[in-house]
Amino acid sequence: MVQMFLFLVLLLLAQAPWTASVAAESKRCLSQEQRRAALASHRAMHAGRAIRIAKKRYGGDVVRARLCEGEHGSLRYVLTVLARDGKVTRVAIDAQSGKFLTAR
């Protein structure tokens, strides 16, 4: 139990430095209604496809996926990937093309 608590604390601490950079990368994340509208208008692919792209490149598990606005109103998926060794990577993928934008 103590080991799990320490792991969670370390995971949160590892994510802290990236919070500001992700906030800078994505101006605003969409609500559920806005996500549905983006999918319906083909401005964004389904999250499952973005997750598969990230997992193929980084392995591990995607523990969080958000659809956010990027520069000039473009949409991007911001994914948090937890590798089997405990390393946390934030990945940004263009929501329309599936192209990798950033990884930190």
C-alpha positions as CSV (number, residue, x, y, z in Angstrom):
1,M,0.0,0.0,0.0
2,V,2.8,2.4,0.9
3,Q,4.7,1.5,-2.3
4,M,1.6,2.3,-4.4
5,F,1.2,5.6,-2.6
6,L,4.8,6.5,-3.2
7,F,4.5,5.5,-6.9
8,L,1.5,7.8,-7.3
9,V,3.3,10.7,-5.6
10,L,6.3,10.2,-7.8
11,L,4.1,10.0,-10.9
12,L,2.4,13.3,-10.0
13,L,5.8,15.0,-9.3
14,A,7.1,13.7,-12.6
15,Q,4.2,15.4,-14.4
16,A,4.4,18.7,-12.6
17,P,7.2,20.3,-14.9
18,W,5.2,19.4,-18.0
19,T,2.0,21.0,-16.9
20,A,3.1,24.5,-17.9
21,S,4.5,23.3,-21.3
22,V,1.3,21.4,-22.2
23,A,-0.8,24.4,-21.2
24,A,1.4,26.5,-23.5
25,E,1.0,23.9,-26.3
26,S,-2.7,23.7,-26.2
27,K,-4.7,26.9,-25.6
28,R,-7.9,25.2,-24.5
29,C,-9.2,21.6,-24.3
30,L,-12.6,20.9,-25.7
31,S,-15.7,19.9,-23.8
32,Q,-17.5,16.7,-24.6
33,E,-20.0,18.5,-26.8
34,Q,-17.3,20.3,-28.7
35,R,-15.4,17.0,-29.2
36,R,-18.5,15.4,-30.7
37,A,-19.0,18.4,-33.0
38,A,-15.3,18.2,-34.1
39,L,-15.7,14.5,-34.9
40,A,-19.0,15.0,-36.8
41,S,-17.4,17.8,-38.9
42,H,-14.3,15.6,-39.6
43,R,-12.0,18.2,-38.0
44,A,-10.7,15.4,-35.7
45,M,-10.1,11.7,-35.9
46,H,-11.4,9.4,-33.1
47,A,-9.3,9.4,-30.0
48,G,-8.8,5.6,-30.4
49,R,-6.8,6.2,-33.6
50,A,-4.6,8.8,-31.9
51,I,-4.0,6.4,-29.0
52,R,-3.0,3.6,-31.3
53,I,-0.5,5.9,-33.0
54,A,1.1,6.9,-29.7
55,K,1.2,3.4,-28.4
56,K,2.8,2.1,-31.6
57,R,5.6,4.7,-31.2
58,Y,6.0,4.8,-27.4
59,G,4.5,1.5,-26.1
60,G,3.1,1.6,-22.6
61,D,-0.4,2.8,-21.7
62,V,-2.1,6.0,-22.6
63,V,-3.5,7.2,-19.2
64,R,-5.0,10.4,-20.4
65,A,-6.2,11.7,-23.8
66,R,-7.5,15.2,-24.4
67,L,-8.6,17.0,-27.6
68,C,-7.4,20.6,-27.4
69,E,-7.0,23.6,-29.6
70,G,-3.5,24.3,-30.8
71,E,-2.1,27.2,-32.8
72,H,-4.3,29.0,-35.2
73,G,-7.4,27.0,-34.2
74,S,-6.0,23.6,-35.2
75,L,-6.9,20.6,-33.1
76,R,-4.5,18.2,-31.4
77,Y,-4.7,15.3,-29.1
78,V,-2.6,15.7,-26.0
79,L,-1.9,12.2,-24.7
80,T,-0.1,11.2,-21.5
81,V,1.8,7.9,-22.0
82,L,3.0,5.9,-19.1
83,A,5.8,3.5,-20.1
84,R,6.3,0.1,-18.4
85,D,9.4,1.5,-16.7
86,G,7.4,4.4,-15.2
87,K,8.5,7.1,-17.6
88,V,5.8,9.6,-18.4
89,T,5.7,11.2,-21.9
90,R,3.3,13.8,-23.1
91,V,2.6,13.4,-26.8
92,A,0.8,15.9,-29.1
93,I,-0.7,14.5,-32.3
94,D,-2.5,16.5,-35.0
95,A,-6.1,15.5,-34.6
96,Q,-6.8,15.6,-38.3
97,S,-3.7,14.1,-39.9
98,G,-2.3,11.9,-37.1
99,K,1.1,13.6,-37.5
100,F,3.3,13.8,-34.4
101,L,3.7,17.4,-33.2
102,T,5.7,17.1,-30.0
103,A,6.8,14.7,-27.4
104,R,8.2,15.6,-24.0
